[in-house]
Amino acid sequence: MSARLVLLGAPGAGKGTQAARLSERLGVPAISTGDIFRANIKGGTELGRLAQSYTDRGELVPDSVTNDMVRARLADADVADGFLLDGYPRNTAQVAELDVILGELGVELDGAVELTADPEIVTARLLKRAEIEGRVDDTEDVIRTRLAVYAEQTAPVAGLYAERDALVAVDGIGELDEVTQRLVAAIAPLLG
């Protein structure tokens, strides 16, 4: 099955977990910008070295570098039949750049899926994960800041896709299988 989707949602909404599950069901790769960054840095690519120079200074990798990494990844053979993008686009400028990238590849996005989750539940979920995984830097203040940054910078991306009538929202709270079933049902109309 061909599927070209963007998966949106606040930190802790379950994007990574659900992207992996949807990837398996749809037979397309789940692509996270974090994975792209790590692969480029580990592979010592020019883009990887550039990204590393920013992260070593504690700075965010600029959109131009992220866009180039996504462009290169979407040109790989394994995404010819589709992909699930997790963590990109993060802002409205990246939405415009993704449109350009897809145009260069001669393909169109099927749509965007937003995993919604109550911020209080997400905060509790992330605090529990931090405790289990020993993430001492994931404090309640840090988590709430990350959620605020998401609301300010990334949530408008959902608005753009909604304006294009290409967004479905799915409740990300519940049992894993239940959320996956909701996602599969919600994206069916996007995939025709």
C-alpha positions in Angstrom: 0.0 0.0 0.0 1.3 3.5 -0.8 1.1 6.0 2.0 2.8 9.4 2.4 1.9 10.8 5.8 3.1 13.3 8.3 2.6 12.2 12.0 2.1 15.1 14.4 1.7 15.3 18.1 3.1 16.7 21.3 6.1 15.1 23.1 4.7 12.0 24.9 1.7 11.6 22.6 3.0 8.3 21.3 4.2 9.3 17.8 7.3 7.1 17.8 5.4 4.0 19.0 2.5 4.5 16.7 4.7 5.4 13.7 6.5 2.0 14.1 3.2 0.2 14.3 1.7 2.0 11.3 4.9 1.5 9.3 4.6 -2.2 9.8 0.9 -2.2 8.8 1.3 0.0 5.8 4.7 -1.5 4.6 6.4 1.9 4.4 9.3 3.2 6.5 8.8 5.4 9.5 11.2 8.3 9.3 12.1 10.4 12.3 14.3 13.4 12.1 16.1 12.2 15.2 17.0 8.9 13.3 18.1 11.0 10.2 20.3 13.2 12.4 21.9 10.2 14.1 22.5 8.3 10.9 24.1 11.3 9.2 26.3 12.0 12.3 27.3 8.4 12.7 28.0 8.1 8.9 30.2 11.2 9.0 28.3 12.8 6.1 28.8 16.4 5.4 25.3 17.2 6.7 26.0 15.1 9.8 29.2 17.0 10.6 27.3 20.3 10.1 24.4 19.1 12.4 27.0 17.9 15.0 28.6 21.3 15.0 25.3 22.9 16.1 24.4 20.2 18.7 27.9 20.3 20.2 27.3 23.9 21.0 23.9 23.1 22.4 22.1 24.8 19.5 19.2 23.7 17.5 20.1 22.4 14.0 18.8 25.1 11.6 15.9 24.3 9.2 18.2 24.5 6.2 20.2 21.5 7.4 17.2 19.6 8.6 15.5 20.2 5.2 18.5 19.0 3.3 18.6 15.8 5.4 14.9 15.1 4.9 15.3 15.8 1.1 18.2 13.3 0.9 16.2 10.7 3.0 13.1 11.0 0.9 15.1 10.4 -2.3 16.2 6.9 -1.0 14.8 3.9 -2.8 13.0 2.5 0.2 10.5 5.4 0.3 9.4 5.1 -3.3 6.1 3.6 -2.2 5.6 5.9 0.8 6.7 7.0 4.3 5.6 8.2 7.7 7.4 11.4 8.7 7.7 11.7 12.5 9.1 15.0 13.8 9.0 16.8 10.5 7.7 19.3 9.6 8.1 21.1 12.9 7.1 24.5 11.8 5.2 26.2 9.0 8.4 27.0 7.0 9.2 23.3 7.0 5.7 22.6 5.6 6.5 24.8 2.7 9.9 23.1 2.2 8.3 19.7 2.4 5.9 20.7 -0.4 8.9 21.7 -2.5 10.8 18.4 -1.8 7.7 16.3 -2.7 7.2 18.4 -5.8 10.9 17.7 -6.8 10.2 14.0 -6.3 6.9 14.1 -8.2 4.8 12.8 -5.4 2.1 14.3 -3.1 1.5 14.0 0.6 -1.6 11.9 1.4 -2.2 13.9 4.6 -1.3 14.5 8.2 -2.4 12.7 11.3 -2.3 14.5 14.7 -2.1 12.4 17.8 -3.9 14.4 20.4 -3.3 14.0 24.2 -4.2 15.9 27.3 -1.2 17.8 28.5 -1.6 16.6 32.1 -1.7 13.0 31.0 1.3 13.5 28.7 3.3 15.2 31.5 2.5 12.3 33.9 3.5 9.8 31.1 6.8 11.5 30.4 7.6 11.8 34.1 7.0 8.1 34.5 9.2 7.3 31.4 11.9 9.6 32.8 11.9 7.7 36.1 11.9 4.3 34.4 14.7 5.2 31.9 16.7 7.3 34.4 16.3 10.5 32.4 17.2 13.0 35.2 16.9 16.0 32.8 13.2 15.3 32.1 11.8 17.2 35.0 8.2 18.5 35.1 9.4 22.0 34.2 11.4 20.8 31.2 8.4 18.7 30.0 6.0 21.6 30.4 8.5 23.8 28.5 8.7 21.2 25.7 4.9 21.1 25.5 4.7 24.9 25.4 7.3 25.0 22.5 5.3 22.4 20.7 2.1 24.4 21.1 3.8 27.6 19.9 5.9 26.2 17.0 4.5 22.9 15.8 0.8 23.0 16.5 0.3 25.6 13.7 1.5 22.9 11.3 -1.7 21.0 12.1 -3.6 24.2 11.3 -2.0 24.4 7.8 -2.9 20.8 7.0 -6.4 21.4 8.3 -6.8 24.3 6.0 -5.9 22.0 3.1 -8.5 19.5 4.4 -5.6 17.0 4.8 -5.6 16.6 8.6 -7.2 13.9 10.8 -6.9 14.1 14.6 -6.8 10.9 16.6 -6.9 10.6 20.4 -3.5 9.2 21.5 -4.6 8.2 25.0 -5.6 4.6 25.6 -4.3 1.1 25.1 -1.7 0.7 22.3 -3.8 -1.5 20.1 -6.8 0.7 20.6 -4.9 3.8 19.5 -3.4 2.0 16.5 -6.9 0.9 15.5 -8.1 4.5 15.7 -5.2 5.6 13.6 -5.8 3.0 10.9 -9.5 3.9 10.7 -8.7 7.6 10.6 -6.1 7.4 7.8 -8.1 5.1 5.6 -10.0 8.0 3.9 -6.7 9.9 3.3 -5.3 6.8 1.4 -8.4 6.4 -0.7 
